[in-house]
Amino acid sequence: MSAEDTMRSDRTPKDHRLVLSDLRDNAILLTMATDYLCEKPVLERIGFEVEQKIGDLDLFVEGLKKRFVGIPTREMDVGGHFEALRNIANRLQDAGEEVCRDCRVGKLGKKLGEGIESLSAAIDQLRDRVEGRDVSYSAADSVLGVFGRVRALFQTLAGQYRLALRILGLLLFACLVAFVYLWTTMPSVDDLARQVEQERVEIQALKTKSSELEGKLGELKEKYELLTRKVRLTRQETVAVLDLNVRIHKLREEMDRLQADLGLKRESLEQDLGRLERLREKTYLDRLLRR
């Protein structure tokens, strides 16, 4: 036996069940029949995945057949099931308008699901032969067949449930991110109150500085008037008058800037006081949603 044959024959039942589960997930997606899923690029990707999974199952079946001795190959033929699924995969990969229409009405998903279940039943029967179990169609087999179909139904429902859980998980995560963003950026009454208090302190500081400048300006004006009352000024007094004139001019400019800053601070304080009052009247939910 070659290395390739050994690898093929060693594929475990767990392997092929996982492959069938993946195929069922694709069938479930197609039965949802959303506009996005029925677009040509999406259908092509699903068709490519289905074709790959069919190839994996084909390898598994070939491995089973090589372990089965004494029964004609025609009695173990499951090629028809593979051919039906490959036809669907080919249609998906060459998705035209007709295929897209069949997808939108759920026809493709239903046909793929039926083909998967037929292939699954055929593989189970082949495995029963390999493992020496009786495959005659007795009453017990009929009951087992019913249970098999019920199991397939539950597997389909479970696949839809898992998909719904994933979608729900994504929605919950998006809601959590949105809540964290809204909560961290929510206007705070305490923060705004502290801002208002800080503005009041700054306004008071500007007032104090303005008073100090007014006092200095008054002193300079008094000195200036005393000197300019003289009929004749010495050279030193003339220089002093010029110096006082420059200092008075600079003080007046500084006071004008202070008054402008004081006006802006008072306007900002009035606006923040109004915001604070409105914010205190809102409920927590209104503040969170910026209403």
C-alpha positions as CSV (number, residue, x, y, z in Angstrom):
1,M,0.0,0.0,0.0
2,S,1.4,3.4,-1.0
3,A,1.8,6.3,1.4
4,E,-1.1,8.1,-0.4
5,D,-3.3,5.0,0.0
6,T,-2.4,4.7,3.7
7,M,-3.3,8.4,4.2
8,R,-6.6,8.0,2.5
9,S,-7.6,4.8,4.4
10,D,-6.7,6.3,7.7
11,R,-9.3,9.1,7.6
12,T,-11.4,8.6,10.7
13,P,-15.2,8.8,11.0
14,K,-14.8,12.0,13.0
15,D,-13.1,13.5,9.9
16,H,-15.9,12.8,7.5
17,R,-18.6,13.9,10.0
18,L,-16.9,17.3,10.4
19,V,-16.8,17.6,6.6
20,L,-20.5,16.8,6.4
21,S,-21.2,19.3,9.2
22,D,-19.4,22.0,7.2
23,L,-21.4,21.1,4.1
24,R,-24.6,21.4,6.1
25,D,-23.6,24.9,7.3
26,N,-23.3,25.9,3.6
27,A,-26.7,24.5,2.9
28,I,-28.2,26.4,5.9
29,L,-26.6,29.6,4.6
30,L,-28.2,29.1,1.2
31,T,-31.6,28.4,2.7
32,M,-31.5,31.8,4.4
33,A,-31.9,33.3,0.9
34,T,-30.7,36.8,1.7
35,D,-29.8,39.2,-1.0
36,Y,-26.2,39.3,0.1
37,L,-25.8,35.5,0.2
38,C,-27.3,35.2,-3.3
39,E,-24.8,37.5,-5.0
40,K,-22.5,36.0,-7.6
41,P,-19.1,36.3,-5.7
42,V,-20.6,34.8,-2.5
43,L,-22.2,31.9,-4.4
44,E,-18.9,31.2,-6.2
45,R,-17.0,31.0,-2.9
46,I,-19.6,28.6,-1.4
47,G,-19.5,26.5,-4.6
48,F,-15.7,26.3,-4.3
49,E,-15.9,25.2,-0.6
50,V,-18.6,22.6,-1.4
51,E,-16.4,21.2,-4.2
52,Q,-13.4,20.9,-1.8
53,K,-15.5,19.2,0.9
54,I,-16.8,16.7,-1.7
55,G,-13.2,15.9,-2.7
56,D,-12.4,15.2,1.0
57,L,-15.4,12.9,1.3
58,D,-14.5,11.2,-1.9
59,L,-11.1,10.4,-0.4
60,F,-12.7,9.0,2.7
61,V,-15.0,6.8,0.7
62,E,-12.2,5.5,-1.4
63,G,-10.3,4.6,1.7
64,L,-13.4,2.7,3.0
65,K,-13.7,0.7,-0.2
66,K,-10.1,-0.4,0.0
67,R,-10.8,-1.9,3.4
68,F,-13.9,-3.7,2.1
69,V,-13.0,-7.2,0.8
70,G,-15.3,-9.8,-0.9
71,I,-18.2,-7.6,-2.2
72,P,-18.4,-6.4,-5.8
73,T,-17.5,-2.7,-6.2
74,R,-20.9,-1.9,-7.9
75,E,-22.6,-2.8,-4.6
76,M,-20.7,-0.1,-2.8
77,D,-21.1,2.6,-5.5
78,V,-22.0,6.1,-4.0
79,G,-20.8,7.9,-7.1
80,G,-24.3,9.1,-8.0
81,H,-24.5,11.0,-4.7
82,F,-21.2,12.7,-5.3
83,E,-22.2,13.5,-8.9
84,A,-25.4,15.3,-7.7
85,L,-23.4,17.4,-5.2
86,R,-20.7,18.2,-7.8
87,N,-23.4,19.4,-10.2
88,I,-24.7,21.8,-7.5
89,A,-21.1,23.0,-6.7
90,N,-20.5,23.6,-10.5
91,R,-23.8,25.6,-10.7
92,L,-22.7,27.7,-7.8
93,Q,-19.3,28.4,-9.2
94,D,-20.8,29.4,-12.6
95,A,-23.6,31.4,-10.9
96,G,-25.8,33.1,-13.4
97,E,-29.0,34.9,-13.1
98,E,-31.0,31.7,-12.9
99,V,-28.8,30.3,-10.1
100,C,-29.2,33.6,-8.2
101,R,-33.0,33.4,-8.5
102,D,-33.0,29.8,-7.3
103,C,-30.9,30.9,-4.3
104,R,-33.3,33.8,-3.4
105,V,-36.2,31.4,-3.1
106,G,-34.2,28.9,-1.1
107,K,-34.3,26.2,-3.8
108,L,-30.5,25.8,-3.9
109,G,-30.1,25.4,-0.2
110,K,-32.9,22.8,-0.1
111,K,-31.4,20.8,-3.0
112,L,-27.9,20.9,-1.4
113,G,-29.3,19.8,1.9
114,E,-31.1,16.9,0.4
115,G,-28.0,15.8,-1.5
116,I,-25.9,16.0,1.6
117,E,-28.3,13.9,3.7
118,S,-28.5,11.3,0.9
119,L,-24.7,11.1,0.7
120,S,-24.4,10.9,4.5
121,A,-26.8,8.0,4.6
122,A,-24.9,6.2,1.8
123,I,-21.6,6.7,3.6
124,D,-23.1,5.4,6.9
125,Q,-24.3,2.2,5.0
126,L,-20.8,1.7,3.5
127,R,-19.2,2.1,6.9
128,D,-21.6,-0.5,8.4
129,R,-20.5,-3.0,5.8
130,V,-16.8,-2.3,6.5
131,E,-17.4,-2.7,10.2
132,G,-19.3,-6.0,9.7
133,R,-22.8,-4.8,10.6
134,D,-25.8,-6.2,8.9
135,V,-27.2,-3.8,6.3
136,S,-30.3,-5.7,5.3
137,Y,-33.5,-3.7,5.5
138,S,-35.1,-5.1,8.6
139,A,-37.7,-3.4,10.8
140,A,-34.9,-2.2,13.0
141,D,-33.2,-0.6,10.0
142,S,-36.4,1.3,9.2
143,V,-36.5,2.6,12.7
144,L,-32.8,3.5,12.5
145,G,-33.5,5.3,9.3
146,V,-36.2,7.3,10.9
147,F,-33.9,8.2,13.7
148,G,-31.2,9.1,11.2
149,R,-33.6,11.5,9.4
150,V,-34.6,13.0,12.8
151,R,-30.9,13.4,13.7
152,A,-30.3,15.1,10.4
153,L,-33.2,17.5,11.1
154,F,-31.8,18.3,14.5
155,Q,-28.3,18.8,13.0
156,T,-29.8,21.3,10.6
157,L,-31.6,23.1,13.4
158,A,-28.5,23.1,15.4
159,G,-26.6,24.7,12.6
160,Q,-29.2,27.4,12.3
161,Y,-29.0,27.9,16.1
162,R,-25.2,28.2,16.0
163,L,-25.5,30.8,13.2
164,A,-28.1,32.7,15.1
165,L,-26.0,32.7,18.2
166,R,-23.0,34.1,16.2
167,I,-25.2,36.9,14.8
168,L,-26.6,37.6,18.2
169,G,-23.1,37.6,19.7
170,L,-21.9,40.2,17.1
171,L,-25.0,42.4,17.8
172,L,-24.3,42.2,21.6
173,F,-20.7,43.1,21.0
174,A,-21.6,46.1,18.8
175,C,-24.1,47.2,21.5
176,L,-21.5,46.9,24.2
177,V,-19.0,49.0,22.2
178,A,-21.6,51.6,21.6
179,F,-22.6,51.7,25.3
180,V,-19.0,52.0,26.4
181,Y,-18.4,54.9,23.9
182,L,-21.6,56.7,25.0
183,W,-20.8,56.1,28.7
184,T,-17.2,57.4,28.5
185,T,-18.2,60.5,26.5
186,M,-21.4,61.2,28.5
187,P,-21.6,64.8,29.8
188,S,-20.9,64.8,33.6
189,V,-22.7,67.1,36.0
190,D,-19.7,67.0,38.3
191,D,-17.2,67.8,35.6
192,L,-19.3,70.7,34.3
193,A,-19.7,72.0,37.8
194,R,-16.0,71.9,38.4
195,Q,-15.5,73.8,35.1
196,V,-18.0,76.4,36.1
197,E,-16.1,76.8,39.5
198,Q,-12.8,77.1,37.7
199,E,-14.2,79.8,35.4
200,R,-15.4,81.8,38.4
201,V,-11.9,81.6,39.9
202,E,-10.3,82.8,36.7
203,I,-12.8,85.7,36.4
204,Q,-12.0,86.7,40.0
205,A,-8.3,86.6,39.3
206,L,-8.8,88.8,36.2
207,K,-10.8,91.3,38.3
208,T,-8.1,91.4,40.9
209,K,-5.4,92.0,38.3
210,S,-7.5,94.6,36.7
211,S,-7.9,96.4,40.0
212,E,-4.2,96.3,40.5
213,L,-3.5,97.8,37.1
214,E,-6.1,100.6,37.7
215,G,-4.2,101.4,40.9
216,K,-0.9,101.6,39.1
217,L,-2.4,103.6,36.3
218,G,-3.8,106.1,38.8
219,E,-0.4,106.5,40.5
220,L,1.3,107.1,37.1
221,K,-1.3,109.6,36.1
222,E,-0.9,111.5,39.3
223,K,2.9,111.7,38.8
224,Y,2.4,112.7,35.2
225,E,0.0,115.6,36.1
226,L,2.4,116.9,38.8
227,L,5.3,117.1,36.4
228,T,3.3,118.6,33.5
229,R,2.0,121.4,35.7
230,K,5.4,122.9,35.9
231,V,6.1,125.7,33.5
232,R,9.7,124.7,32.9
233,L,11.0,121.1,33.1
234,T,14.5,120.1,33.6
235,R,16.0,117.6,31.1
236,Q,15.6,114.8,33.7
237,E,12.0,115.8,34.3
238,T,11.3,115.8,30.6
239,V,12.7,112.3,30.3
240,A,10.5,111.3,33.3
241,V,7.4,112.7,31.6
242,L,8.1,110.8,28.4
243,D,8.7,107.6,30.4
244,L,5.5,108.0,32.3
245,N,3.6,108.6,29.1
246,V,4.9,105.3,27.6
247,R,4.1,103.3,30.8
248,I,0.6,104.8,31.0
249,H,0.0,103.8,27.4
250,K,1.2,100.2,28.0
251,L,-1.0,99.9,31.1
252,R,-4.0,101.0,29.2
253,E,-3.4,98.4,26.5
254,E,-2.9,95.7,29.1
255,M,-6.1,96.7,30.8
256,D,-8.0,96.6,27.5
257,R,-6.8,93.0,26.9
258,L,-7.8,92.1,30.4
259,Q,-11.3,93.5,29.9
260,A,-11.6,91.6,26.6
261,D,-10.6,88.4,28.4
262,L,-12.9,89.1,31.2
263,G,-15.8,89.6,28.8
264,L,-15.1,86.2,27.1
265,K,-14.8,84.4,30.4
266,R,-18.1,85.9,31.6
267,E,-19.8,84.8,28.4
268,S,-18.4,81.3,28.7
269,L,-19.5,81.2,32.3
270,E,-23.1,82.1,31.4
271,Q,-23.2,79.4,28.7
272,D,-21.8,76.8,31.1
273,L,-24.3,77.8,33.8
274,G,-27.1,77.3,31.4
275,R,-25.7,73.9,30.3
276,L,-25.3,72.8,33.9
277,E,-28.9,73.8,34.7
278,R,-30.2,71.9,31.7
279,L,-28.0,68.9,32.4
280,R,-29.2,68.6,36.0
281,E,-32.8,68.5,34.8
282,K,-32.1,65.5,32.5
283,T,-32.4,61.8,33.4
284,Y,-29.4,59.5,33.3
285,L,-30.7,57.9,30.1
286,D,-31.2,61.3,28.4
287,R,-27.7,62.3,29.2
288,L,-26.4,58.9,28.0
289,L,-28.2,59.3,24.6
290,R,-27.4,63.0,24.3
291,R,-31.1,63.9,24.2
